């Protein structure tokens, strides 16, 4: 469905916001972040299809964080079915659960209008493990989590756009392509590592490797054939710093975040870093150096990950517990909510730092204050109430908060021309003074 | 799977382990390398199946017991007047989830190490088999061209 949301501005202006929410997207990746552009996107939600959430693009958006997008249902009590086969075994999507049940009950629905019924009977059959070439593009898209990758690339583009240099289109395209390839590689390796765990979680059980549509060898080869050219493109076509950041992010995502998910709750912080690196890469692609502005942009994304992921993970506690994932929402619920609130407030602080670092004008913290205050308010409600409705509200807010914040930041970007003008004025002043000095004696 | 098929077949998810079973095709002229690969995959499948089936059943059972004990503590029955199964809300279940996760932590660590090792071995063997097959095909092609 489509939701039109009106922001209650601080009297300055109303900002209508559209966002699409997906049905039944179970994504628990911490790192992946859902980054919705202002352009409307219709996501076809299919049976058990998830939209990765957390931005971890380069390997799953920040740890995955791939959060599940759940339908906005009315508050209902969680029904815990103790039956061996319980398709709708999730707290959040009641409707999706109902959809699933409907599908199970009527497997012979045939090719009905929606794609969902078609998925059900096919899923229950024995399939030959032969690579179908005509299905290959779809399989690879799902393996690389193409939607999440797109979100990651948009974050990197935001970083590129915010850099205080004249816009260079070829560089921008190369950087975006390289980032996208690196993200595909990281996501594929992540899925390669997590096959038995993905099979056991509702959100992820329809992935290509889980379903045997592609062999692990092919998945690894695909990852290598995306990652190597991607990093090479960034290193040689853009600059070595960006390439190094890309390679580091892939490593962080696949070798640190993915195993850590099952070992310690610290994975959330690692995942947040993974999500913060793409905009930094965009900035370094444009300027070639790691300025304070790059770190600020990374910091904003880093802080954003926490309300986003923590709110999402609140509804997935059962699956995490059974799957053996160490997440704050299961083991340290109080910490989970505190951290989410802390980082909502940090976003306000970071917005104020932006003009200090000459990244934006002083209008940015003023205009962004309403949305930052709103997400902080929802963060506080989540902290205090600790229930499904507050966690859902916070999660959905985070989905439109980030694109809006980045857009406002871009419109408030300190123009490169302004800085040049100031420099000219100073120069003229100096030469005037010198001229005077020469005449006097 | 049909008898004439020359590929592996993968089935629907298992009721208990949620894993999809694979029936492996044994070619008549299977090389020792290919046999090693197939056996490694079969072994991994059996271990995974056993682990997850046991784990998921334990989860279900413990959850049932937890709900029962909590309901009894509250003085409620398992089923209310309408015959519906009584449930606990998410906050009450949170204690159970935390407990279950910490109880099984070591088991998961062991399984993780095991799984990663097996996964790498199998994929590496797949690579070797693919390479061997490619070389065989090239040699066959060369022989055909010569004749």
Interface residues (C-beta under 8 A of the other chain):
Chain A: X77 X78 X79 X80 X81 X82 X84 X85 X91 X123 X124 X125 X126 X127 X128 X129 X130 X192 X193 X195 X196 X199 X200 X205 X210 X211 X212 X215 X216 X217 X220 X259 X262 X263 X315 X317 X318 X320 X321 X322 X324 X325 X326 X330 X331 X333 X386 X387 X388
Chain B: X1 X5 X7 X8 X9 X10 X11 X12 X13 X15 X16 X17 X18 X19 X20 X22 X23 X48 X52 X55 X56 X59 X60 X63 X64 X67 X85 X87 X88 X89 X90 X91 X93 X94 X96 X97 X98 X100 X101 X102 X104 X105 X108 X109 X111 X112 X115 X116 X119 X122 X123 X126 X127 X130
